[in-house]
Structures are given as structure tokens and as C-alpha cells.
Amino acid sequence: MQIKRRYLPSLGTFATFEVAAKHLSFTLAGEELHVTQAAISQQIRGLEKALDTRLFHRKHNSLELTPAGELLLRSVSRGLDHICDGVDAIRRPLASAVITCSGTHAAVTRWLKPYVDRFRAGIPEARFVLLASDEDDALRNFDDVDVSVICGNERCDVGEQLYYLFPETVEPLCSPEYLRAFGPFDGPGSLAGADLLELHRKHWTDGAIGWRPFTWENWFEAKGLAIPRVAPSLVSNSYGPLMDAAMNGEGLILGWHHLVSGEVEAGRLRRLFDEPLAVGRDYYLKLNTAALDKPHVREFVDFILADLTIGDAAESGEPDGADQPVPGVPEDR
């Protein structure tokens, strides 16, 4: 006769047995479950008594599952997996309402986060998870990641939806205080003796960056200036501290347009002269097609693309309300 459920040992006891069987050690099981070795041993003895069978061969310095223990382990593991699947299904509707985004630290904190704030101001129920890393390029491939900000599209797979955002453009910037104290600067050549803030080479070799460096030396060279080797006054592998230093009046920073536009508009950073430089790279928004059924993902992507289109129209002098091009998948470079 099949045993009735109400006569089964507790679920917690079965879970303890699974951990002990995995480690074949009551001591390691206790460490994982944050209880003593004696507590694990007592639970296992109670389970063996309830089942009237030995589950482990207890040797001098080791444990070994008995045939009955191996059979029970398979059954317990399947049962606990089914319970986890059920719990996950219950929680899934809540998780599906979350928009998960990824990118480098600078892209997430300086470019994407302001869009998140503005989007949530209009749709307060929208929730976000922002994953930022300069070292893990695989973040954008996680199943849970819905939207990624990437530079270049040569590392993406066929079938991924890519939306062109903007070219990578830089120009020198500083705080109004620094400009008053040491300016004006009348052209690229006048910056040779200024306090220059620069990204460390470590930044450019991090796993999620993956593109060639662009330094002050590269900038001077692109402007056709033979400047002696630049000795920056402050170097960091993170763009955030350099921006903070520039806003504190400590020197000049190479300002990536998409990262500094908010600070420029707020007046915390100033353009020195009208000579922006295109680095030769482009930024894209990568959309996980599996996320299109999730609430607000499509709206969030359209919100960003529409804002960029309006910005482009304003810069080119086109009137508001001009027809917006339909974003498409760019060709591999």
C-alpha cells in the first residue's frame, strides 16, 4: 500500500538529506545549512528511523549512500525540483514586469539611468534592474537581460535586434571655475599645458570594453598637433571619478557626448571650443527578442529611440514632429 503523505517526514528533513547526500559529509552539510554537524546527524538518524532503513554507510572518515539512500536521493531531488518550478511559476508574473538592462559602468550610470528615471516618472509601476560591468561582456547574453547598450555590433549574433543610437564623439570639457581660472582656450594647441584627466590603459583592456583606446595623445594627433608625450595630472580606470574631478575644477576631461550631455546642459561642464571629434565607433541598443512580451520593454526602447530622433532633429534644425525613421538592424562592421 502506498504511504500517505501525512505520514511522510517533514520536507525540511528531506532537504537536509539531499544536502548531506550531495556532500557525503554531515560537517559540510551543516556549514551549507548554517547548523551544527550534530544537528544534521540527528535529522538523518530521525529520517532513517522514520523510514526504517539506513541511508548512509558511516565509515571512519567518510559517508557512502546505501542503495536505499541512492533511491531516495533521486526521488527527493526530483520532488524538490518540481516544487522549485512551481514556486518559480508563481513568481514569474512579478519578475516579468522587471526590465533588466546591461552595459558598461559609464553607459549605465551616465547615459541609461537618466532615461530610466524619466521613463519611470511617466510609468511609475515600471521596475528596472541595471547590471553594470566593465569586465563582463557576457552580461548582454544573459537570458534575463532585456536591453543592452553596446559599442559596435561585431560581437552580436545573427537574429539579435540592434538599434543604432549615435556615433561616438568626444571633445574637451572643464568646469566653469577651471575655465575662468585658466582659460580661455583658443584652440586644441592651447591645451598642451593644461591639467589633463585621462582614462587608465586598464580601462581599455577590461573584458566588456573591447575596443581600442582613445587618449589625449590620440586626440592631439587627430587634430594634427605634434604635442610632446602628455603627462596627465589624474588618471583613473573609471570614467565616473574623472567626471567628478572635472566638475570639481581639477582639469580637462575628454567628454564623450552621450556621457556628459546632462552635465553640459546643467552647466557643470563647459565646452572649450566647437571642435567635436568622431572617434569612429558607434553605439547600439541590443534588444532580447524574448523580452518583447514583457510589460513596458517595447515602450522603453521606443522611448529612447524617439528621444534620440527628437534630439537629432533639433540639432539639424528640422521642425518637431518630423517623420521618424523606423529603426532597423545595422550591418555588421
C-alpha positions as CSV (number, residue, x, y, z in Angstrom):
1,M,0.0,0.0,0.0
2,Q,1.3,3.5,-0.9
3,I,2.3,5.6,2.1
4,K,0.0,8.5,2.8
5,R,1.5,12.0,2.6
6,R,0.6,12.9,6.1
7,Y,2.8,10.1,7.4
8,L,5.9,11.4,5.5
9,P,8.8,13.0,7.4
10,S,9.0,16.8,7.1
11,L,10.0,18.5,3.9
12,G,12.9,20.1,5.7
13,T,14.3,16.8,6.7
14,F,14.3,15.6,3.1
15,A,16.0,18.9,2.1
16,T,18.7,18.2,4.7
17,F,19.2,14.7,3.5
18,E,19.7,16.0,-0.1
19,V,22.4,18.4,1.1
20,A,24.1,15.7,3.2
21,A,24.0,13.2,0.2
22,K,25.4,15.9,-2.1
23,H,28.5,16.5,0.2
24,L,28.6,13.0,1.7
25,S,29.6,14.9,4.8
26,F,27.5,15.9,7.7
27,T,30.0,18.6,8.6
28,L,29.9,20.2,5.1
29,A,26.1,19.9,5.0
30,G,26.0,21.7,8.4
31,E,28.2,24.5,7.0
32,E,25.9,25.0,4.0
33,L,22.8,25.0,6.1
34,H,24.3,27.0,8.9
35,V,23.7,24.4,11.6
36,T,26.0,22.1,13.6
37,Q,27.2,18.7,12.4
38,A,25.3,17.2,15.3
39,A,22.0,18.7,14.2
40,I,22.5,17.2,10.7
41,S,23.4,13.8,12.1
42,Q,20.3,13.9,14.4
43,Q,18.0,14.8,11.5
44,I,19.4,11.9,9.3
45,R,19.0,9.5,12.2
46,G,15.4,10.6,12.6
47,L,14.8,10.1,8.9
48,E,16.3,6.7,8.9
49,K,14.2,5.7,11.9
50,A,11.0,7.0,10.2
51,L,11.8,5.1,7.0
52,D,13.1,2.1,9.0
53,T,16.2,1.8,6.7
54,R,19.8,3.0,6.7
55,L,20.5,5.8,4.1
56,F,24.3,6.1,4.7
57,H,27.2,3.7,5.4
58,R,29.1,5.5,8.1
59,K,32.8,4.9,7.7
60,H,35.7,6.2,9.8
61,N,36.3,9.4,7.8
62,S,33.6,9.3,5.1
63,L,30.0,8.6,4.3
64,E,28.6,6.5,1.5
65,L,25.0,6.2,0.3
66,T,23.3,2.9,0.7
67,P,21.1,1.6,-2.3
68,A,18.1,2.9,-0.4
69,G,19.8,6.3,0.1
70,E,20.6,6.5,-3.7
71,L,16.9,5.7,-4.5
72,L,15.7,8.3,-2.0
73,L,18.1,10.9,-3.3
74,R,16.8,10.6,-6.8
75,S,13.2,10.9,-5.6
76,V,13.9,13.8,-3.3
77,S,15.8,15.7,-5.9
78,R,13.0,15.3,-8.4
79,G,10.4,16.4,-5.9
80,L,12.3,19.5,-4.7
81,D,12.9,20.5,-8.3
82,H,9.2,20.2,-9.0
83,I,8.5,22.4,-6.0
84,C,11.0,25.0,-7.2
85,D,9.4,25.0,-10.6
86,G,6.0,25.6,-9.1
87,V,7.3,28.5,-6.9
88,D,9.1,30.0,-9.9
89,A,5.9,29.9,-12.0
90,I,4.1,31.7,-9.2
91,R,6.7,34.4,-9.0
92,R,7.2,34.7,-12.8
93,P,4.4,37.3,-13.4
94,L,6.1,39.6,-10.9
95,A,9.5,39.0,-12.5
96,S,8.2,39.6,-16.0
97,A,7.3,43.2,-15.1
98,V,11.0,44.0,-14.5
99,I,13.1,45.4,-17.3
100,T,16.7,44.3,-17.0
101,C,19.4,46.3,-18.7
102,S,23.1,45.9,-19.0
103,G,26.1,47.9,-20.2
104,T,29.5,49.3,-19.0
105,H,29.5,51.3,-15.8
106,A,29.7,54.6,-17.6
107,A,27.0,53.7,-20.1
108,V,24.6,52.5,-17.4
109,T,25.2,55.3,-14.8
110,R,25.7,58.3,-17.1
111,W,23.6,57.5,-20.1
112,L,21.0,54.9,-19.4
113,K,20.0,55.7,-15.8
114,P,18.6,59.2,-16.8
115,Y,16.3,57.5,-19.3
116,V,15.2,55.1,-16.6
117,D,14.4,58.0,-14.3
118,R,12.4,59.8,-17.0
119,F,10.5,56.7,-18.1
120,R,9.5,55.8,-14.5
121,A,8.3,59.4,-14.0
122,G,5.7,58.7,-16.6
123,I,5.1,55.0,-15.8
124,P,5.8,54.6,-12.0
125,E,4.9,50.9,-12.0
126,A,7.8,50.1,-14.3
127,R,10.7,48.4,-12.4
128,F,14.3,48.1,-13.6
129,V,17.4,46.0,-12.8
130,L,20.6,47.7,-14.0
131,L,23.6,45.5,-14.5
132,A,26.8,47.5,-15.0
133,S,30.3,45.9,-15.6
134,D,33.4,46.9,-17.4
135,E,34.8,43.4,-17.1
136,D,32.0,41.0,-18.0
137,D,31.0,41.3,-21.7
138,A,28.7,38.2,-21.3
139,L,26.2,40.2,-19.3
140,R,24.4,41.2,-22.5
141,N,23.9,37.4,-23.3
142,F,22.1,36.5,-20.0
143,D,18.6,35.3,-20.6
144,D,17.3,37.8,-18.0
145,V,18.8,40.8,-19.8
146,D,16.2,42.5,-21.9
147,V,18.1,45.6,-23.2
148,S,21.9,46.2,-23.6
149,V,23.9,49.2,-24.5
150,I,26.9,48.1,-26.7
151,C,29.6,49.8,-28.6
152,G,29.9,48.3,-32.1
153,N,27.8,45.3,-33.2
154,E,30.5,42.9,-34.4
155,R,30.2,40.7,-31.3
156,C,26.4,40.2,-31.6
157,D,24.8,37.1,-33.0
158,V,22.6,36.8,-36.1
159,G,18.9,37.3,-35.1
160,E,19.5,39.8,-32.3
161,Q,17.7,43.1,-32.7
162,L,20.1,46.0,-32.9
163,Y,19.1,49.7,-33.0
164,Y,21.5,52.4,-33.9
165,L,21.9,55.0,-31.3
166,F,24.7,57.5,-32.1
167,P,28.3,57.8,-33.2
168,E,31.0,58.0,-30.5
169,T,32.0,61.7,-30.3
170,V,34.4,63.4,-27.9
171,E,35.5,66.9,-27.1
172,P,37.5,68.7,-24.3
173,L,35.4,69.9,-21.3
174,C,36.1,71.5,-18.0
175,S,34.2,73.2,-15.2
176,P,33.2,76.8,-15.4
177,E,35.5,77.5,-12.5
178,Y,38.5,76.0,-14.2
179,L,37.7,77.8,-17.4
180,R,37.6,81.2,-15.5
181,A,40.9,80.4,-13.7
182,F,42.9,79.1,-16.7
183,G,41.1,80.0,-19.8
184,P,40.1,81.0,-22.3
185,F,41.4,78.3,-24.6
186,D,41.6,79.4,-28.2
187,G,42.1,76.0,-29.9
188,P,43.5,72.5,-29.5
189,G,47.1,73.6,-29.3
190,S,46.3,75.7,-26.2
191,L,45.5,72.6,-24.1
192,A,49.1,71.2,-24.1
193,G,49.9,72.8,-20.7
194,A,46.6,72.3,-19.0
195,D,45.7,69.8,-16.3
196,L,44.5,66.8,-18.3
197,L,42.4,64.0,-16.8
198,E,42.7,60.6,-18.5
199,L,41.4,57.1,-18.5
200,H,44.0,54.5,-17.5
201,R,45.0,51.8,-20.0
202,K,43.4,49.2,-17.7
203,H,40.0,50.7,-18.6
204,W,40.5,49.9,-22.3
205,T,41.6,46.3,-21.6
206,D,38.6,45.3,-19.4
207,G,36.5,42.5,-20.8
208,A,33.4,44.5,-21.5
209,I,35.1,47.3,-23.3
210,G,36.8,45.5,-26.2
211,W,37.7,48.4,-28.4
212,R,40.9,50.4,-29.0
213,P,41.9,53.2,-26.5
214,F,41.3,56.8,-27.2
215,T,43.5,59.1,-25.1
216,W,44.6,62.8,-25.0
217,E,47.6,61.8,-27.2
218,N,45.2,60.3,-29.8
219,W,43.1,63.5,-29.6
220,F,46.0,65.8,-30.2
221,E,47.2,63.6,-33.0
222,A,43.8,63.6,-34.6
223,K,43.9,67.5,-34.5
224,G,47.2,67.4,-36.4
225,L,49.3,68.5,-33.4
226,A,52.7,67.2,-32.6
227,I,52.5,67.6,-28.8
228,P,55.2,66.1,-26.6
229,R,54.1,63.0,-24.7
230,V,51.2,64.0,-22.5
231,A,51.6,63.6,-18.7
232,P,48.0,63.7,-17.2
233,S,47.5,65.1,-13.8
234,L,45.0,62.5,-12.8
235,V,44.4,59.0,-14.2
236,S,41.7,56.5,-13.4
237,N,40.4,53.3,-14.9
238,S,36.8,54.5,-14.3
239,Y,35.2,57.4,-16.1
240,G,33.0,58.5,-13.2
241,P,35.8,59.8,-10.9
242,L,37.3,61.7,-13.9
243,M,34.0,63.4,-14.5
244,D,33.7,64.3,-10.8
245,A,37.2,65.7,-10.8
246,A,36.5,67.8,-13.9
247,M,33.3,69.1,-12.3
248,N,35.3,69.9,-9.2
249,G,37.6,72.1,-11.3
250,E,40.6,69.8,-11.3
251,G,41.3,69.9,-15.0
252,L,40.1,69.0,-18.5
253,I,38.4,65.8,-19.5
254,L,37.8,64.2,-22.8
255,G,34.0,64.3,-22.8
256,W,32.1,61.5,-24.6
257,H,29.0,63.3,-25.7
258,H,26.5,60.6,-24.6
259,L,28.0,60.5,-21.1
260,V,28.4,64.2,-20.4
261,S,25.4,65.8,-22.2
262,G,23.5,66.1,-18.9
263,E,26.3,67.8,-17.1
264,V,26.8,70.2,-20.0
265,E,23.1,71.1,-20.1
266,A,23.2,71.6,-16.3
267,G,26.2,73.9,-16.6
268,R,28.5,71.8,-14.5
269,L,30.8,71.2,-17.5
270,R,31.6,73.7,-20.3
271,R,32.7,73.1,-23.9
272,L,36.0,74.9,-24.6
273,F,35.5,75.4,-28.4
274,D,33.3,73.9,-31.1
275,E,35.6,71.1,-32.3
276,P,33.9,67.8,-31.6
277,L,35.8,64.7,-32.9
278,A,34.2,61.5,-34.2
279,V,36.2,58.5,-32.8
280,G,35.0,56.1,-35.5
281,R,32.8,53.9,-33.4
282,D,29.0,53.7,-33.0
283,Y,26.7,52.7,-30.2
284,Y,23.7,50.4,-30.4
285,L,20.8,49.2,-28.3
286,K,20.6,45.4,-28.3
287,L,17.1,44.0,-27.6
288,N,16.5,40.5,-26.5
289,T,13.6,39.4,-28.7
290,A,12.3,37.1,-25.9
291,A,11.6,40.2,-23.9
292,L,9.1,41.7,-26.3
293,D,6.2,40.0,-24.5
294,K,7.2,41.6,-21.1
295,P,5.4,44.7,-19.9
296,H,6.9,48.1,-20.9
297,V,10.0,46.7,-22.7
298,R,8.9,47.8,-26.1
299,E,7.7,51.1,-24.7
300,F,11.1,51.8,-23.0
301,V,13.0,51.1,-26.2
302,D,10.7,53.3,-28.3
303,F,11.0,56.0,-25.6
304,I,14.8,56.1,-26.0
305,L,14.8,56.0,-29.8
306,A,12.1,58.7,-30.1
307,D,14.1,60.9,-27.7
308,L,17.3,60.5,-29.8
309,T,15.3,61.2,-33.0
310,I,13.9,64.4,-31.5
311,G,17.5,65.4,-30.4
312,D,18.8,64.8,-33.9
313,A,16.0,66.9,-35.4
314,A,16.7,69.7,-33.0
315,E,20.5,69.7,-33.9
316,S,19.8,69.6,-37.6
317,G,17.1,72.3,-37.5
318,E,14.2,70.1,-38.5
319,P,10.8,71.0,-37.0
320,D,9.4,69.0,-34.2
321,G,7.0,66.3,-35.4
322,A,9.1,65.4,-38.4
323,D,8.6,61.8,-39.6
324,Q,10.8,59.5,-37.5
325,P,12.7,56.8,-39.4
326,V,11.9,53.2,-38.4
327,P,14.9,51.8,-36.6
328,G,16.4,48.8,-38.3
329,V,19.1,46.3,-37.8
330,P,22.5,47.7,-38.8
331,E,25.0,45.8,-40.9
332,D,28.0,44.2,-39.2
333,R,31.1,46.4,-39.4
